Amino acid sequence: MSLLPQKEEYTYEDWLEMDNNENIELIDGVIYMTGEPSRRHQDIVTALLGELYGFLKGKGSQCKVYANPFMVKLNKKNTVHPDVSVVCDKNKLNDRGCFGAPDLIIEILSPSNATHDMWTKRVQYLKAGVKEYWIVDPVLNNVRVNLLDEKQYHEHSYYENDSIQVTVLPGCEIDLNIIFEEEPE
C-alpha cells in the first residue's frame, strides 16, 4: 500500500492513491485486503463467466459480464471487487469499472472471506440496490440467491443438481452441475 496517512475512514479518492488497489476493498470507509483465490474458486468463476457470456453473446443485450479484478464503486465509501458482475446500464461503465450498483453480483466464498461476503458486503449490496446477489459455497456446492424486493433481500438456496433462473437476465438458466463440475478437495 502506498504511504497514506492513517485515517479512521477512507474514501474512494484515498483508494485511488493506494498501490495494488485491485487487492483492496473499501467498505464503509474501512480498508480490507483481499486474498488470493484458490484453483477451485477460479474454476467456478470461469464456469460462471462462460455460462453468462455464452448467454449474452450475440443477443444484442446491453448487459456485460466482468470478473475480478473489476472495480465496482457503490458510493464514496464503498469500493469492491466482486468475483463476477453483470452490468446492464452502460452509463455506469468506464475504463476503471462500474460506478453504481451492478444488476448481478456473484461472490465465491473462501475460508478467509466467508463472513465478509455473507454479511458485510451483502449489507452494502442491499443498500446500493444490487438486484440479484449470489453467494457461492464451493465446499457445500450451494448457491444462495438474494433477490431484491423493495428494500430487502429474499434468499433462496440451490444445490449442485439444481438450475437457477437468472432474474436480471430473462431466459438465462445456470445449471449448477456445470458450475460445480469438479468435486471440492
ChimeraX attribute file (.defattr): number of C-alpha atoms within 10 A of each C-alpha:
attribute: neighborCount
match mode: 1-to-1
recipient: residues
	/A:1	11
	/A:2	10
	/A:3	8
	/A:4	10
	/A:5	8
	/A:6	7
	/A:7	10
	/A:8	8
	/A:9	13
	/A:10	19
	/A:11	19
	/A:12	17
	/A:13	10
	/A:14	15
	/A:15	23
	/A:16	12
	/A:17	13
	/A:18	15
	/A:19	12
	/A:20	11
	/A:21	20
	/A:22	17
	/A:23	17
	/A:24	20
	/A:25	24
	/A:26	25
	/A:27	22
	/A:28	17
	/A:29	19
	/A:30	14
	/A:31	18
	/A:32	13
	/A:33	12
	/A:34	15
	/A:35	12
	/A:36	11
	/A:37	13
	/A:38	9
	/A:39	9
	/A:40	18
	/A:41	19
	/A:42	14
	/A:43	15
	/A:44	22
	/A:45	20
	/A:46	16
	/A:47	17
	/A:48	23
	/A:49	20
	/A:50	14
	/A:51	16
	/A:52	22
	/A:53	16
	/A:54	12
	/A:55	16
	/A:56	17
	/A:57	11
	/A:58	8
	/A:59	9
	/A:60	7
	/A:61	11
	/A:62	10
	/A:63	18
	/A:64	17
	/A:65	18
	/A:66	19
	/A:67	18
	/A:68	16
	/A:69	15
	/A:70	17
	/A:71	22
	/A:72	23
	/A:73	23
	/A:74	23
	/A:75	17
	/A:76	14
	/A:77	20
	/A:78	23
	/A:79	27
	/A:80	24
	/A:81	23
	/A:82	22
	/A:83	23
	/A:84	23
	/A:85	26
	/A:86	23
	/A:87	21
	/A:88	18
	/A:89	15
	/A:90	11
	/A:91	10
	/A:92	15
	/A:93	16
	/A:94	9
	/A:95	6
	/A:96	10
	/A:97	15
	/A:98	23
	/A:99	16
	/A:100	19
	/A:101	24
	/A:102	29
	/A:103	19
	/A:104	24
	/A:105	25
	/A:106	22
	/A:107	25
	/A:108	23
	/A:109	20
	/A:110	20
	/A:111	9
	/A:112	12
	/A:113	14
	/A:114	16
	/A:115	13
	/A:116	15
	/A:117	20
	/A:118	17
	/A:119	11
	/A:120	13
	/A:121	18
	/A:122	21
	/A:123	15
	/A:124	19
	/A:125	23
	/A:126	20
	/A:127	13
	/A:128	16
	/A:129	20
	/A:130	21
	/A:131	21
	/A:132	24
	/A:133	23
	/A:134	23
	/A:135	20
	/A:136	28
	/A:137	20
	/A:138	20
	/A:139	14
	/A:140	12
	/A:141	18
	/A:142	18
	/A:143	23
	/A:144	18
	/A:145	21
	/A:146	22
	/A:147	20
	/A:148	17
	/A:149	12
	/A:150	8
	/A:151	8
	/A:152	14
	/A:153	20
	/A:154	11
	/A:155	14
	/A:156	12
	/A:157	14
	/A:158	15
	/A:159	18
	/A:160	16
	/A:161	12
	/A:162	13
	/A:163	14
	/A:164	16
	/A:165	12
	/A:166	16
	/A:167	15
	/A:168	16
	/A:169	17
	/A:170	8
	/A:171	10
	/A:172	16
	/A:173	15
	/A:174	18
	/A:175	17
	/A:176	21
	/A:177	14
	/A:178	15
	/A:179	21
	/A:180	24
	/A:181	13
	/A:182	12
	/A:183	10
	/A:184	11
	/A:185	6
